[in-house]
Amino acid sequence: MDKFLKRTSVEYAIGLESTALEDYGISGIPHAFLVDQAGKIVWHGHPAEPEMEKAISNALLTAPR
């Protein structure tokens, strides 16, 4: 990762030397989280998965207004 970061500008957080990968069940990068208004993780996975769009739509439909 060090070589990559030296030659590439990264504008997002990278959790190196952290237990976050294991704590949150992250199996690959990129990895996205959808968090509801109460702070609960309602979906996580690769952001290109079609399930992400479904989870966002569902969260918007069930969100308090």
C-alpha positions as a printed Julia matrix, in Angstrom:
65×3 Matrix{Float64}:
   0.0    0.0    0.0
   2.88   2.37   0.73
   4.09   2.29  -2.9
   0.57   2.97  -4.15
   0.09   5.93  -1.81
   3.43   7.47  -2.84
   2.41   7.62  -6.51
  -1.35   8.14  -6.19
  -3.34  10.94  -4.61
  -6.03   9.4   -2.41
  -8.89  11.57  -1.19
 -10.59   9.01   1.06
  -9.75   7.3    4.32
  -7.75   4.08   4.23
  -7.81   2.0    7.4
  -4.36   0.47   7.51
  -3.12  -1.3   10.62
  -6.63  -1.34  11.99
  -9.01  -4.04  13.14
 -11.81  -2.38  11.11
 -11.53  -4.94   8.32
 -12.32  -7.77  10.68
 -14.67  -5.74  12.88
 -16.96  -4.84   9.98
 -16.55  -7.94   7.8
 -14.74  -6.14   4.99
 -13.48  -8.61   2.42
 -12.34  -6.23  -0.31
 -11.71  -2.65  -1.28
 -13.63  -0.56  -2.25
 -16.23  -1.2    0.41
 -19.23   1.02   1.09
 -21.5    1.36   4.1
 -25.08   2.61   4.19
 -25.9    4.02   7.61
 -29.44   4.93   8.63
 -30.45   8.04  10.58
 -30.07   6.17  13.86
 -26.45   5.32  13.02
 -27.15   1.64  12.27
 -25.34   0.02   9.35
 -28.18  -1.21   7.12
 -26.04  -2.44   4.21
 -22.39  -2.89   3.33
 -20.51  -4.31   0.41
 -18.9   -3.38  -2.89
 -20.4   -0.1   -4.16
 -20.89  -1.54  -7.68
 -23.21  -4.29  -6.43
 -26.83  -3.8   -7.55
 -27.9   -4.49  -3.97
 -26.46  -1.12  -2.96
 -28.98   0.75  -5.11
 -31.79  -1.4   -3.71
 -30.63  -0.72  -0.15
 -30.51   3.03  -0.79
 -33.99   3.01  -2.31
 -35.34   0.98   0.61
 -33.68   3.27   3.14
 -35.21   6.33   1.48
 -38.66   4.75   1.41
 -38.55   3.75   5.08
 -36.83   6.85   6.44
 -38.86   8.99   8.84
 -40.07  12.21   7.28
